[in-house]
Amino acid sequence: MEITSVKNSQIQTLRALSRDHDARAAASAFLAEGEHMVSEAIACGSADLVLLDKARSDRYARLLSSLPESVPLVYTTEQVLSAVCDTRTPQGIVARCRIPDHFPAPRFPGFHVMLNAVQDPGNVGTILRTMDAAGFDTLYIDSRTADPYSPKCTRATMGGIFRIRVLRFPSLEEPIMQMKRLGAPVLSGDLQGSDLFARPPLPGKGACLLIGNEGSGLEPQIKALSDLRVRIPMPGGAESLNASVSAGILIYDLVREALNP
């Protein structure tokens, strides 16, 4: 099949998935842009359509050899792909993907991250990528957190979006209380917290890590639910760290403890 018009209805639908959270939610689908993300989508069985710049067919011949026969391949033009994709210079290939509902078993089941109004898609995607690398379980987000399935976010995950379960709640209070009932300690990053490097071992099974807004941190009612608030030492001149950097340090501190009980 070949589509060469940006006015084609299927192209307009794909364009909406790239730009509109509501369209992604309604379709339970999102776009994976570029060679790496399309390869991940195919490998994870999430891709249900691939759109390819016909002029780049030779470049992607090896990748497309792994495309199941049941997944339609649509040839198009550079102009059409530019209209669909979020990036300024598309790589010539994009996949429509179903929002995953099956995931590989995590290395550390019961280790979760919750995001409270983290609004930068790049931060959300990088945190999800770090969770994937660390073998964490589930990412919980509230209604004020950036959409993990937006193009900027999915690119930042480097494929982690296909391996980490994402659950959205209007507020994090309900899932936090559920974690507490299950006996998982709730840890939060806090500039007024105790020294991370001096923290005691966590009791219970698993852990829940809270990460707050880039500018204002955790909402007071969310922070109040923490069992332990920790501060990452900053002996240099900076007063704070990027949200995804902070999350990465805290995630790997939990990995360190899990690997060395």
C-alpha positions in Angstrom: 0.0 0.0 0.0 1.2 3.5 -0.7 0.0 6.9 0.5 1.3 10.2 -0.9 -1.1 12.8 0.3 -1.0 14.5 3.7 -4.8 14.9 3.5 -5.3 11.1 3.5 -7.6 10.1 6.4 -5.2 7.5 7.8 -2.4 10.1 7.7 -4.6 12.5 9.6 -5.3 9.9 12.2 -1.6 9.2 12.7 -0.9 12.9 12.9 -3.4 13.2 15.7 -1.6 10.4 17.6 1.6 12.4 17.4 0.0 15.6 18.7 -3.0 14.9 20.9 -3.1 13.2 24.2 -6.9 12.6 23.9 -6.5 11.0 20.5 -3.9 8.6 22.0 -6.1 7.8 25.0 -9.1 7.2 22.8 -7.3 4.9 20.4 -5.1 3.2 23.1 -2.3 3.8 20.7 0.8 6.0 20.1 3.6 6.5 17.6 7.1 5.2 17.8 9.4 7.3 15.6 12.8 6.4 14.2 14.8 3.2 13.6 15.5 2.3 17.2 12.0 2.8 18.5 10.4 1.0 15.5 12.7 -1.9 16.0 11.8 -2.0 19.7 8.1 -1.8 18.9 8.4 -4.8 16.4 10.5 -6.8 18.9 7.9 -6.3 21.7 4.9 -7.1 19.4 3.4 -3.7 19.9 3.6 -2.3 16.3 0.4 -2.7 14.3 1.3 -0.5 11.3 4.6 0.8 9.9 4.8 3.9 7.7 8.0 4.0 5.6 9.5 6.7 3.3 9.7 4.7 0.1 13.0 6.4 -0.8 14.6 4.8 2.2 13.4 1.2 1.6 16.9 -0.1 1.2 18.2 1.4 4.4 15.5 -0.4 6.5 15.3 -3.7 4.6 17.0 -5.6 7.4 14.7 -4.1 10.1 11.6 -4.8 8.0 12.6 -8.4 7.5 11.5 -8.9 11.1 8.1 -7.3 10.5 5.3 -9.9 11.0 3.1 -10.4 7.9 0.1 -9.4 9.9 1.5 -5.9 10.4 0.7 -3.6 7.4 3.6 -1.8 5.8 2.6 1.5 4.2 4.9 3.3 1.8 4.9 7.1 1.7 7.0 10.2 1.1 9.3 12.4 3.1 6.7 15.1 3.0 4.0 12.9 4.5 6.3 11.6 7.2 7.2 15.2 8.2 3.5 16.0 8.6 3.1 12.9 10.8 6.2 12.9 13.0 7.0 15.2 15.9 10.7 15.5 15.0 12.0 18.2 12.7 14.0 15.7 10.6 12.2 12.3 10.6 14.4 9.2 10.1 12.0 7.9 7.5 10.1 5.3 9.5 7.4 5.4 12.1 5.2 2.7 13.7 1.7 2.9 15.2 1.8 1.0 18.4 -0.8 -0.4 20.8 -0.4 0.8 24.3 1.2 -2.3 25.9 -0.8 -4.4 28.4 1.7 -7.2 28.8 5.2 -6.8 30.2 8.3 -8.9 31.0 8.7 -9.9 34.6 10.7 -7.1 36.4 14.0 -7.9 38.1 12.7 -6.2 41.2 8.9 -6.8 41.5 7.4 -4.5 44.1 9.8 -1.6 43.3 7.8 1.3 41.9 8.2 5.0 41.1 5.4 7.6 41.4 5.5 10.9 39.6 3.7 13.9 41.1 3.2 16.7 38.5 6.4 16.0 36.6 5.7 18.1 33.6 8.7 17.8 31.3 8.2 14.8 28.9 11.9 14.4 28.6 12.1 13.9 32.4 9.3 11.4 32.4 10.8 9.4 29.6 14.3 9.4 31.1 12.9 8.2 34.5 11.0 5.4 32.7 14.2 4.5 30.8 16.1 4.4 34.1 13.4 2.2 35.6 13.8 -0.2 32.7 17.6 -0.3 33.1 17.2 -0.9 36.9 14.6 -3.7 36.5 11.9 -1.8 38.4 8.2 -2.7 38.3 5.6 0.0 37.6 5.4 3.7 37.0 2.5 5.5 38.6 1.6 9.0 37.4 -1.0 11.6 38.3 -3.2 13.7 36.1 -0.6 16.6 36.2 2.3 14.5 34.9 3.3 14.6 31.2 1.9 11.9 28.9 4.4 9.0 28.8 3.1 8.2 25.3 3.9 11.6 23.7 6.6 11.5 21.1 9.2 13.4 23.1 8.6 11.1 26.1 8.7 7.8 24.1 11.9 8.8 22.4 13.5 9.5 25.8 12.5 6.0 27.0 14.7 4.4 24.3 12.3 1.4 24.3 11.5 1.3 28.0 7.9 2.3 27.2 7.3 -1.2 25.9 8.7 -2.9 29.1 7.5 -0.8 32.0 3.8 -0.7 33.0 2.4 2.8 33.4 -0.7 3.4 35.5 -2.4 6.8 35.7 -4.5 8.1 38.6 -6.2 11.4 39.2 -4.1 11.7 42.4 -1.3 9.5 43.9 -2.9 9.3 47.3 -4.8 6.1 46.5 -1.9 4.1 45.1 0.4 5.3 47.9 -2.0 4.0 50.5 -2.2 0.7 48.6 1.6 0.4 48.8 1.5 1.0 52.5 -1.1 -1.7 53.0 1.1 -4.1 51.1 4.0 -3.2 53.4 6.2 -1.3 50.9 8.0 1.7 52.4 7.4 5.0 50.7 10.5 7.0 50.0 10.6 10.6 48.7 13.3 13.0 47.6 13.2 16.2 49.7 15.7 19.0 49.9 14.9 19.2 53.6 15.1 15.4 54.2 17.8 13.4 55.9 21.1 12.5 54.2 20.5 9.8 51.6 23.9 8.2 52.3 23.1 7.9 55.9 19.7 6.4 55.6 18.8 3.2 57.4 17.9 0.0 55.5 14.3 0.1 54.4 11.8 -2.3 56.2 9.2 -4.3 54.4 9.2 -5.7 50.9 9.9 -3.6 47.8 9.7 0.1 47.8 7.8 3.1 46.4 9.8 6.2 45.3 8.0 9.5 45.0 9.3 12.2 42.6 7.8 15.7 42.5 7.4 18.6 40.2 10.6 20.1 38.6 10.0 23.5 40.3 7.9 23.0 43.4 8.7 19.4 44.4 6.1 17.1 45.9 2.7 18.5 46.9 2.4 18.8 50.7 -0.3 16.1 51.0 1.7 13.7 48.9 5.0 14.4 50.8 3.2 13.8 54.1 2.5 10.2 53.1 6.2 9.4 52.9 7.7 7.0 55.4 11.2 8.5 54.7 12.3 11.7 53.1 15.9 11.8 51.9 18.2 14.5 50.5 20.8 13.8 47.9 24.1 15.4 49.2 25.3 18.3 46.9 28.7 19.4 48.2 29.3 21.5 45.1 27.7 24.8 44.1 24.3 23.6 42.7 21.3 23.9 44.9 19.2 21.3 43.2 19.2 18.5 40.6 17.2 17.8 37.5 14.1 15.6 38.4 15.3 12.7 36.2 18.8 12.9 37.6 17.5 12.8 41.2 15.2 9.9 40.3 18.1 8.0 38.8 20.3 8.4 41.9 17.4 7.3 44.2 16.5 4.4 42.0 20.0 3.0 41.9 20.4 3.5 45.7 17.4 1.2 46.0 19.0 -1.2 43.5 22.2 -1.1 45.6 20.3 -2.2 48.7 18.2 -4.8 46.9 21.4 -6.4 45.5 23.2 -6.3 48.8 20.6 -7.1 51.5 
